[in-house]
Amino acid sequence: MTIFDPKTDAVIIQFMLEEGRKHKKPFSELSKKIKFSTKQICHRWNEQVDPRIERGPLSDKEKEFINQWVKENRKSDGKIRWTRCQNDLKLIFNKLRSTNKIKNAWSSEQKRLARKEYMSPITTSFNNDDNHKVGITEITPVFTSMAVFPPTLQTNFHPGFKQPDKMRPVF
């Protein structure tokens, strides 16, 4: 659910397209006209109502570009200048994407790679009876010390609620 209505969006769009470039801080000027904070207006403009921003999913080439760009342009302290990535993406693909969409694409890729690394295949080999080497590939966590098995529920388990009958596990 959004706190902005279509009328407020129309005011933001009109102001930003007609007068936005005239002001050093257009969002603070706009916040004087409508009831929202500068931060709320800035986020709404940049992520939702800016008509120049392309909607829809990123292409595979755009995702590859973002990942490569971050590898090459990440600061030594780990900071990433997403607006610069946004500008370079616009120059290459001629599509203006929101910085939030760019960050989400990169973050999703990092999470996917972390899951892939965590669940890497480990191949073990041994000799069978015929002295032939046989390889077995298992998917096991790399960090075996972090592997936690889920606790099993026991029949005498009572969670300590006032009405334990409603919370009793069904076996």
LINRA-V37058 format. One record per residue. N is the residue number from 1. RES is the residue in one letter. PSI is psi in whole degrees, 0 to 359 (NA if undefined). NEAR is the number of other C-alpha atoms within 10 Angstrom. Layout:
N/RES/PSI/NEAR
N/RES/PSI/NEAR
//
This chain:
1/M/137/3
2/T/149/5
3/I/349/7
4/F/141/12
5/D/167/8
6/P/327/9
7/K/316/9
8/T/319/15
9/D/319/17
10/A/321/12
11/V/316/13
12/I/312/23
13/I/313/17
14/Q/313/12
15/F/313/17
16/M/322/18
17/L/326/11
18/E/317/9
19/E/356/13
20/G/321/17
21/R/345/11
22/K/340/9
23/H/145/12
24/K/319/9
25/K/80/11
26/P/328/17
27/F/326/23
28/S/325/16
29/E/319/15
30/L/326/22
31/S/339/17
32/K/333/11
33/K/326/12
34/I/169/13
35/K/6/11
36/F/158/17
37/S/164/13
38/T/317/18
39/K/318/12
40/Q/317/14
41/I/317/22
42/C/312/18
43/H/317/13
44/R/316/16
45/W/310/19
46/N/329/16
47/E/336/16
48/Q/310/13
49/V/353/15
50/D/116/16
51/P/346/12
52/R/342/11
53/I/131/16
54/E/133/13
55/R/168/14
56/G/171/8
57/P/155/11
58/L/146/15
59/S/166/9
60/D/322/9
61/K/322/10
62/E/318/17
63/K/317/17
64/E/317/14
65/F/316/18
66/I/313/21
67/N/318/17
68/Q/319/12
69/W/317/16
70/V/319/17
71/K/320/11
72/E/332/9
73/N/5/14
74/R/136/13
75/K/160/11
76/S/334/7
77/D/3/6
78/G/354/9
79/K/147/10
80/I/129/16
81/R/91/13
82/W/330/17
83/T/328/14
84/R/321/13
85/C/319/20
86/Q/315/20
87/N/317/15
88/D/323/17
89/L/321/20
90/K/318/14
91/L/319/11
92/I/312/10
93/F/354/12
94/N/36/11
95/K/127/18
96/L/117/17
97/R/151/24
98/S/149/20
99/T/327/18
100/N/319/15
101/K/322/16
102/I/314/21
103/K/317/16
104/N/320/11
105/A/315/18
106/W/316/19
107/S/319/13
108/S/320/12
109/E/320/15
110/Q/320/13
111/K/321/11
112/R/317/12
113/L/323/12
114/A/319/12
115/R/319/12
116/K/320/12
117/E/321/13
118/Y/321/15
119/M/54/15
120/S/148/14
121/P/137/15
122/I/124/12
123/T/127/11
124/T/144/10
125/S/151/11
126/F/166/11
127/N/133/10
128/N/189/9
129/D/331/7
130/D/14/6
131/N/32/8
132/H/139/10
133/K/133/11
134/V/132/10
135/G/137/11
136/I/127/11
137/T/125/10
138/E/146/12
139/I/107/11
140/T/152/14
141/P/141/17
142/V/320/14
143/F/81/10
144/T/334/9
145/S/338/7
146/M/351/8
147/A/123/10
148/V/130/7
149/F/141/6
150/P/143/6
151/P/148/6
152/T/142/6
153/L/138/11
154/Q/156/9
155/T/336/10
156/N/15/8
157/F/126/11
158/H/119/14
159/P/349/11
160/G/16/8
161/F/165/9
162/K/329/8
163/Q/82/10
164/P/339/12
165/D/327/9
166/K/337/8
167/M/3/13
168/R/130/13
169/P/146/14
170/V/129/6
171/F/NA/6
//
